[in-house]
Amino acid sequence: MTKAISIALIVGGIVLLYFGGQAFNSVSSEVSRVFTGSPTNKAIMLIVAGVIATVAGLTGVAVSGRKR
């Protein structure tokens, strides 16, 4: 994985985490938590995708730094 792709994954992951946090605190998520006890699927998927992308990017940066 190249360093540019890794950095793009980190930035994309952070953006997904931001939007996931916004969706988690939205009115529809609050209503969903009242009736089901859990936030909306959209909020969960954005947060999970953000974590995965960020970890993949950090791993790529760490691995590309060791090869030199």
N, C-alpha and C positions, 0 to 999 in steps of 0.2 A: 504494500500500500504506500503510495507516495505521500510526502509530507503535506502537499496541497490538499489532497483528498481528506487526509486526517484532520486538517484544520477546518475544512468545510464541514466535516461531520461534527466537530465540536461546536462550531457556530450554529449549525442547523439543530443540534441537540439542545443547545441553550434556548434557541427560539421556540422549539417545541415545548420545552419545560415552561417557558413563560406563558405561552398560550394555554398549556394544560393547567397552570395555576389560575389563569383567568377563568377558564371553563369550570374549574373546580369550585370557584367562589361565585359563580353566576347564579341567577335566580332559578333557572331550570334545574341546576344541580342541587340547590337547596330544597326545591320541591321534591325532587327525586329522593333525597336523603330522608325527607319527612315520611314518605310513603314506603320506600323500600329499604331504607337504612344504609344505602350506598350511593355514591355520586353517579353521574351519568357515565355511560360507556365512552362517550367522546372524551371526557376529562381523563378517564383512566387510560385510554389508548394514547392520548397525547403525552401524558406523563411517562408511560412505559416506553414509548418510542423515543422520547427525549433522553431518557436514561440510557437506553441501548445505543443511540447514536453518539452520545457524549462519551460513553465508555469505549466504544469502538474507535472513536477519534483519538482519545487519550492513549489507547493501546497502540494505535498506529504511529503516533508521534514518538512514543517510548521505543518501539521496535525500530523505527527508521533512524533514531538517534544512536542506537547501539551498533548499527552496521558499519559505522565509520571507524 
